[in-house]
Amino acid sequence: MTNYKVSHSYLSQFLSDSGAEAGGHDMIGDYSSTPGSFSITPPEGKKYFINRMIVFIEDVGAFNSGLYGKDVVAAHGVHLRVVTPAGIQVLTPHNVHTNSQWSQYCYDISLHSYGGGQVNGIQVVRWTFGKALPQGMDALDADMLTLHYGDTLECVLNDDFSNLVGHRMIVQGVVVNER
């Protein structure tokens, strides 16, 4: 059994191109020839208990349920996984190719449009991991996705997302100091 110090803190961190808080977190780019990887990895001595992830997609104009954002054709889609020294746990067995496909994994999806015409449309997706954890996965109070030192929550992009206005993912949960 792992022992934890009493001290813990709130986790609210974007997935980044470096896996650390200081990396670039805007997932806009052309990843069609070279995949883009955005991730979060706990530093040594820390353990992350992730309760949820918020996916933010912003584009000019109204969203189409059959595309990603307003008009991105995501042939490869968005792929999420947990990489550990023991192997890979796939979180999206069917990659997310369209706005509506986020509902395969997340019940909470909202669309926002502020005004009419060519204003930016925004889709916000809340993925609560506690409701989707596979049985037997290590979790605090059996309600969070757990990342140990050496584990990485990774989002792999292999399409052209350069036309999006905004594309970010933030995780929220608890950081615990391991003894």
TACOR-V893693 format. One record per helix or strand. SS is the DSSP state (H for helix, E for strand). FROM is the first residue (numbers start at 1). TO is the last residue. If there is no record, write none. Layout:
SS FROM TO
SS FROM TO
This chain:
E 4 14
E 16 16
E 30 30
E 36 41
E 46 61
E 68 68
E 72 72
E 78 84
E 87 90
E 96 96
H 100 104
E 108 113
E 120 128
H 129 131
H 140 142
E 145 147
E 152 157
E 160 160
E 166 178
